[in-house]
Amino acid sequence: MSRRGMLAQCANGFGAVALAALHADPAFTSDAVPQNSPVQAGHGPHHTVRAQNIIFLYMDGGPSQVDTFDPKPLLDTYNGKDPGDLFKIEPTQFNNNGNLLASPWKFKQHGDSGIPVSELFPNVAQCVDELAVIRSMTSGFPEHTFANYFLHTGSALQGRPSMGAWVNYGLGSECQNLPGFVVLNGGLIPPGGLDCFGSGFLPASYQGSVFKPSGTGVANITPHKTTPQDQRAKLDLIHELDSFAESQFGKHDSIESAIKNYELAYAMQMAVPQVMSISDEPQHIQTLYGLEAEYEPTRIYAAQCLIARRMVEQGVRFIELTCPHVGHDRWDQHKNLKKGHEDNARAVDQPIAALLQDLRQRGMLDETLVVWAGEFGRTPFAQGANGRDHNQYGFTVWMAGGGVKPGIIYGATDEFGYRAIENRLEMHDMHATMLHLLGVDHTRSTFRFSGRDMRLTDVHGHVVKEIVA
């Protein structure tokens, strides 16, 4: 065989398994594979499904619990006092600890539930009866990168599969022309980088696909062929050649994933422009989300939230939203707490409230789980004069829709908002509960790697049944 002939045949053979297209891809089907397979993807739900999709609102940097959803009147009483005289202080990342710092914002009870929300979130406050506010979350890590890996993957180690990858590995995707796991990047990739959205040791087809919330969303989505028929004819020819060579080549994850991405990319050329066309939305919906807001970060996050809703309508299983850039820092206010938190809250408050309202009015919230969380919280005492340091010992996250009890508060921190003291939870518990609401038993969704059955929750985690409706 000539060198030219060998290269031609190999090039065609690399695409052989694309004959089955998306139907053979466990990332796009819920059909179980043989039980003796090391890749038991698509096992499907283990019990009653409450949520079909997840929208994860990632608050990059760590919002302060005592300034958002966990008011502490004693901080007003002891404002400016030495915290060491009142409770034991653990080492902080920078150990530049100041005095106790009262919240610059007032809290007010809202809705029939009477859940208190600070002035930072006037719009989310109107949706408080939809929320299950968890005030007792903890993390094992006080540094952004490790804490982000822990939040996203259940491990502080780099290179583990992310939540979205595990969800699609277990349940597959309902959508064959969009990725099952999408990251809508508002402008800030978190510390830890793209590994926060990776597939780790799972097949590469489960990793997150990063979209921009503007324009075409992804690069090179516009086909170069003059007509769809021309492009389809080219792919059909490749498939015919692949059919001839199919039996000559074994399967390899990197090759198979490339083929799956190749087929998916073709389908996305029609689907992505459609899902990104938020200008087609009625004017009152665009206004509701804040697409006309004066503040540019609000407009960016409004587009992210609206696109997320449209992706849920198309069956995308897991969608994560990162924060927009507000001109200085994410929620990580080591100084200038007031301006930093106000700018970040201003960016996300209206769009998040609109998302909850829009999902509710469309009858989608009951099957869409919305999760709001950062990697940790912040200290009740100042860092320096007017900031707050990282606090992994007790902070707030919330969930809404998707089988969660609405209008409740679960757990509590101490009287200063420093440590979780009632119904203390770990990230593993949040992950277990999210999977439970999707119909997945977190102890049974495993992948054999390095001689053991790996899972998102490792050997930890329990379902927080008290917040399940």
C-alpha atoms as one frame of an Amber mdcrd trajectory, in Angstrom:
protein
   0.000   0.000   0.000   1.292   3.438  -0.864   1.762   6.096   1.775  -1.022
   8.135   0.166  -3.359   5.142   0.251  -2.552   4.317   3.864  -3.212   7.882
   5.037  -6.445   8.072   3.094  -7.765   4.815   4.544  -6.754   5.741   8.091
  -8.335   9.159   7.822 -11.613   7.605   6.745 -11.446   4.914   9.396 -11.096
   7.412  12.213 -14.692   8.382  11.588 -16.065   4.873  11.447 -18.001   4.854
  14.661 -19.807   8.037  13.621 -22.127   5.780  11.578 -24.267   5.341  14.635
 -24.124   9.098  15.136 -25.657  10.389  18.299 -27.813   7.320  18.941 -24.752
   5.302  19.880 -23.399   8.029  22.130 -24.131   7.428  25.814 -23.972  11.177
  26.319 -27.142  11.467  24.243 -29.162   8.457  25.287 -30.532   7.001  28.491
 -30.237   3.403  27.306 -28.115   1.375  29.680 -24.986  -0.334  28.433 -23.998
  -3.869  29.482 -23.436  -4.149  33.201 -19.947  -5.553  32.730 -18.874  -2.451
  30.860 -16.426  -0.172  32.707 -18.440   2.777  31.404 -21.950   2.318  32.804
 -23.243   5.519  31.329 -26.873   6.276  30.766 -28.074   4.217  33.715 -31.108
   6.477  33.886 -33.046   7.477  36.998 -33.083   5.196  40.019 -36.265   6.633
  41.530 -38.935   9.262  40.941 -37.631  12.229  38.979 -38.427  15.664  40.393
 -36.116  17.782  38.210 -35.278  17.274  34.552 -32.692  20.068  34.287 -30.372
  22.113  36.487 -29.416  25.773  36.159 -26.424  26.440  38.407 -25.931  30.114
  39.230 -22.298  30.156  40.288 -21.414  33.170  42.434 -17.684  33.389  41.840
 -15.562  34.525  44.777 -17.823  33.801  47.731 -20.730  36.136  48.618 -21.014
  37.147  52.243 -23.789  35.250  54.008 -24.237  37.933  56.685 -24.797  40.559
  53.985 -27.226  38.592  51.798 -29.504  35.921  53.331 -28.355  35.390  56.944
 -28.881  38.526  59.073 -27.040  38.771  62.390 -28.267  41.583  64.671 -25.385
  40.984  67.088 -23.012  42.293  64.441 -24.722  45.663  64.888 -24.492  45.371
  68.657 -20.798  44.506  68.663 -19.739  46.397  65.565 -16.116  47.501  65.895
 -15.350  45.096  68.765 -12.515  42.571  68.771 -14.017  39.223  67.656 -11.356
  37.334  69.620 -13.013  38.554  72.830 -16.284  36.887  71.820 -15.438  33.647
  69.994 -12.521  31.590  68.754 -11.147  32.744  65.410  -9.716  30.183  63.027
  -6.777  31.063  60.752  -7.883  32.967  57.661  -6.211  33.060  54.280  -4.538
  36.423  54.848  -4.728  36.681  58.666  -5.334  40.401  58.387  -8.254  40.273
  60.771 -10.015  43.411  61.878 -12.946  44.014  64.173 -16.485  42.770  63.861
 -18.169  44.429  60.899 -21.908  45.087  60.825 -23.611  44.617  57.509 -23.880
  47.863  55.524 -27.301  46.715  54.289 -30.622  46.404  56.041 -32.618  43.181
  56.024 -36.350  42.893  55.591 -38.716  39.947  55.699 -40.448  39.169  52.415
 -43.281  37.050  51.082 -45.633  34.749  52.932 -42.624  32.851  54.262 -41.132
  35.944  55.887 -37.610  34.983  54.848 -35.267  37.948  55.400 -33.255  39.203
  52.450 -30.869  42.145  52.410 -31.226  45.298  50.356 -28.661  43.858  47.945
 -31.354  41.687  46.336 -34.607  43.663  46.032 -35.769  41.619  43.034 -34.815
  38.160  44.291 -36.554  39.133  47.532 -39.842  39.189  45.601 -39.296  35.516
  44.733 -38.358  34.419  48.236 -41.367  32.105  48.546 -39.798  29.955  45.826
 -36.489  29.536  47.678 -35.114  26.936  50.047 -32.424  28.982  51.808 -29.690
  26.782  53.264 -27.728  28.682  55.903 -25.476  25.878  57.087 -23.296  25.002
  54.083 -19.592  24.414  54.696 -16.524  23.786  52.577 -13.288  22.033  53.407
 -11.091  24.628  51.746 -10.475  28.373  52.292  -8.642  29.022  49.011 -10.431
  29.721  45.731  -8.925  27.076  43.467  -9.306  24.136  45.835 -12.727  25.341
  46.982 -13.876  25.702  43.372 -12.787  22.184  42.518 -14.613  20.984  45.649
 -17.786  22.866  44.698 -17.733  21.770  41.073 -16.342  18.228  41.306 -16.655
  17.068  44.911 -12.871  16.892  45.209 -10.111  19.431  45.740  -7.946  17.536
  43.256  -7.564  18.924  39.766  -8.910  16.843  36.911 -12.005  15.242  38.475
 -15.353  15.177  36.618 -17.604  18.153  37.257 -21.233  18.057  38.384 -22.510
  18.611  34.867 -20.372  15.781  33.522 -21.627  13.363  36.174 -25.251  14.339
  35.512 -24.971  13.710  31.788 -22.963  10.532  32.346 -25.772   9.139  34.459
 -28.878  10.428  32.724 -27.803  11.332  29.221 -29.184  14.353  27.423 -32.673
  15.040  26.138 -31.226  17.164  23.343 -29.372  15.809  20.322 -28.447  19.101
  18.702 -26.920  20.887  21.702 -24.412  19.722  24.316 -25.886  18.186  27.435
 -23.642  20.333  29.648 -23.239  24.017  28.781 -21.326  26.756  30.604 -22.599
  30.250  29.790 -19.532  32.349  30.477 -20.334  35.896  31.490 -16.679  36.861
  31.355 -15.080  35.309  34.439 -13.625  31.805  34.328 -13.247  30.775  37.995
  -9.949  30.101  39.730  -9.160  26.530  38.816  -9.891  27.241  35.169 -11.717
  25.024  32.722 -11.065  21.965  34.892 -14.043  23.169  36.919 -16.190  22.133
  33.934 -14.187  19.125  32.757 -15.039  15.452  32.375 -11.994  14.167  34.253
 -11.747  10.404  33.918 -15.203  10.187  32.333 -15.337  10.079  28.522 -14.481
  13.462  27.050 -17.919  13.824  25.442 -19.341  14.691  28.888 -17.243  17.812
  29.465 -18.855  21.237  29.542 -19.112  23.299  26.371 -18.374  26.973  27.005
 -20.715  29.469  25.292 -20.585  33.242  25.228 -23.945  34.916  25.955 -23.768
  36.992  22.783 -23.338  36.686  19.047 -23.110  33.120  17.819 -22.266  31.776
  21.269 -19.480  29.534  20.003 -16.800  30.131  17.396 -16.960  28.783  13.849
 -20.606  27.779  14.075 -21.416  29.177  10.643 -20.910  26.484   7.966 -18.480
  27.191   5.142 -20.469  25.203   2.614 -22.843  27.285   0.537 -25.926  25.216
   1.354 -26.887  22.709   4.077 -27.367  20.152   1.314 -23.722  20.509   0.226
 -22.484  20.023   3.762 -24.774  17.051   4.369 -23.593  15.448   1.144 -19.990
  15.788   2.303 -20.766  14.127   5.619 -22.723  11.357   3.924 -19.748  10.606
   1.714 -17.500  10.393   4.761 -19.974   8.024   6.390 -19.970   5.789   3.321
 -16.178   5.619   3.428 -16.275   5.004   7.166 -18.623   2.088   6.642 -15.997
   0.360   4.517 -13.277   0.804   7.163 -15.364   0.400  10.309 -14.277  -3.104
  11.148 -10.571  -2.277  10.875 -10.226   0.068  13.860 -10.819  -0.296  17.568
 -12.439   2.294  19.801 -10.473   4.950  21.658 -12.039   7.609  23.848 -10.187
  10.598  22.399 -11.065   9.537  18.848 -14.650   8.637  19.665 -15.171  11.905
  21.512 -13.781  13.841  18.541 -16.217  12.025  16.248 -19.126  12.740  18.587
 -18.154  16.375  18.718 -17.924  16.397  14.915 -21.472  15.095  14.567 -22.775
  17.329  17.343 -21.125  20.367  15.760 -23.047  19.701  12.555 -26.329  19.566
  14.474 -25.388  22.689  16.433 -25.086  24.773  13.273 -28.857  24.912  13.128
 -29.665  24.763  16.846 -27.204  27.297  18.269 -28.300  30.319  16.206 -31.882
  29.547  17.149 -31.274  29.233  20.886 -29.050  32.342  20.895 -31.650  34.530
  19.164 -32.912  36.219  22.305 -33.941  39.261  20.259 -36.869  37.093  19.142
 -38.256  37.145  22.675 -41.245  39.435  23.331 -40.292  42.914  24.435 -41.766
  42.479  27.912 -39.586  39.403  28.480 -36.453  41.264  27.401 -37.364  44.077
  29.771 -38.135  41.647  32.593 -34.677  40.089  32.438 -32.857  43.420  32.163
 -31.603  43.319  28.594 -32.185  47.071  28.424 -30.581  47.854  31.798 -28.229
  50.802  32.056 -25.588  48.673  33.808 -23.729  46.531  31.255 -23.026  43.597
  33.610 -26.782  43.377  34.219 -27.379  43.151  30.476 -24.737  40.414  30.184
 -26.207  38.317  33.001 -29.711  38.950  31.690 -28.661  37.377  28.387 -27.136
  34.432  30.252 -30.310  33.785  32.250 -32.575  34.119  29.215 -30.396  31.811
  27.114 -30.377  29.327  30.002 -34.172  29.227  29.980 -34.174  28.728  26.209
 -31.637  25.902  26.565 -33.790  24.195  29.174 -36.650  24.361  26.702 -34.417
  22.548  24.210 -33.577  19.828  26.734 -30.042  20.817  27.792 -29.559  18.885
  31.011 -27.095  21.035  32.996 -26.364  24.736  32.491 -23.892  26.728  34.566
 -23.718  30.517  34.540 -20.498  32.267  35.513 -20.430  35.873  36.695 -19.927
  38.911  34.480 -16.989  41.217  35.044 -18.079  44.264  37.052 -14.897  46.272
  36.590 -12.944  45.276  39.704 -13.423  41.918  41.419 -15.890  39.047  41.591
 -17.689  38.524  44.923 -14.247  38.307  46.553 -14.234  41.547  48.528 -11.141
  41.562  50.685 -11.595  45.324  50.728 -14.284  47.783  49.670 -17.049  45.341
  50.625 -19.851  47.819  50.066 -19.034  48.820  46.506 -17.918  45.324  45.479
 -20.992  43.487  46.733 -23.331  46.186  45.431 -21.855  46.011  41.931 -21.991
  42.211  41.842 -25.528  42.083  43.209 -26.656  44.747  40.767 -25.400  42.582
  37.925 -27.321  39.425  38.878 -30.347  40.418  40.984 -32.854  41.405  38.293
 -31.915  38.611  35.844 -32.128  35.887  38.525 -35.525  37.089  39.703 -36.717
  37.239  36.092 -35.488  33.703  35.474 -37.435  32.367  38.457 -40.571  34.285
  37.471 -40.324  33.277  33.831 -39.797  29.598  34.626 -42.786  29.718  36.980
 -45.143  31.409  34.519 -44.192  28.907  31.805 -44.798  25.934  34.094 -41.110
  24.970  33.935 -39.896  25.697  37.470 -41.335  22.519  38.962 -38.997  20.450
  36.754 -36.035  22.853  36.670 -33.746  22.979  39.687 -32.094  26.381  40.151
 -29.080  26.441  42.477 -27.350  29.614  43.737 -23.957  29.071  45.385 -20.412
  30.299  45.752 -17.374  28.287  46.787 -17.486  29.592  50.383 -18.742  32.558
  52.408 -17.045  35.432  54.193 -16.022  36.304  57.731 -18.297  38.348  60.038
 -15.250  40.352  61.049 -13.406  42.691  58.754 -10.301  42.046  56.761  -8.407
  45.255  57.225 -10.892  48.089  57.605 -13.709  47.423  55.129 -13.421  43.953
  53.563 -14.163  40.372  54.574 -11.885  37.337  54.281 -12.864  33.834  53.153
 -15.011  31.737  55.499 -15.575  28.050  54.818 -17.112  27.280  58.213 -20.681
  28.392  57.514 -22.360  30.173  54.599 -25.544  30.325  52.551 -26.674  28.713
  49.313 -30.194  28.394  48.008 -32.226  26.172  45.719 -35.531  26.705  43.958
 -37.911  24.604  41.889 -37.175  21.052  40.801 -38.777  19.298  43.776 -37.415
  21.600  46.494 -39.649  22.800  49.326 -40.388  26.464  48.651 -40.217  29.276
  51.183 -38.131  27.563  53.862 -34.917  28.153  55.789 -32.742  25.149  56.602
 -29.820  25.130  59.008 -28.247  27.970  60.930 -24.944  29.596  61.719 -23.989
  30.887  65.148 -25.155  34.264  66.419 -22.345  36.026  64.556 -22.711  34.091
  61.279 -19.289  32.464  61.561 -19.842  28.715  61.952 -22.669  26.386  60.962
 -24.157  25.035  64.185 -27.502  23.558  63.124 -27.949  20.939  60.379 -24.392
  21.421  59.186 -23.956  20.428  55.524 -21.018  19.756  53.226 -20.729  20.137
  49.463 -21.170  16.367  49.155 -24.634  16.738  50.697 -25.592  19.409  48.193
 -24.384  17.204  45.334 -26.247  14.185  46.701 -29.444  16.219  46.969 -29.116
  17.640  43.467 -28.672  14.139  42.045 -31.580  12.850  44.144 -33.902  15.464
  42.702 -32.825  14.347  39.219 -33.815  10.804  40.153 -30.254   9.561  40.715
 -28.986   7.681  43.761 -25.575   9.260  44.286 -24.186   6.022  45.759 -25.065
   4.064  42.605 -23.868   6.454  39.898 -20.280   5.244  39.657 -17.405   4.935
  37.218 -14.605   2.415  37.574 -11.297   4.261  37.640  -7.922   3.531  39.195
  -9.165   0.323  40.763 -12.255   1.687  42.519 -15.797   2.811  41.797 -15.647
   6.603  41.713 -18.611   8.889  42.223 -19.359  12.609  42.530 -19.808  12.350
  46.302 -16.817   9.989  46.809 -17.653   8.052  50.010 -19.543  10.952  51.565
 -22.815  12.808  51.228 -26.439  12.355  52.224 -29.674  13.615  50.730 -31.094
  16.574  52.631 -34.619  15.182  52.741 -35.895  18.080  54.848 -35.701  20.399
  51.828 -37.268  17.931  49.377 -40.945  18.593  48.731
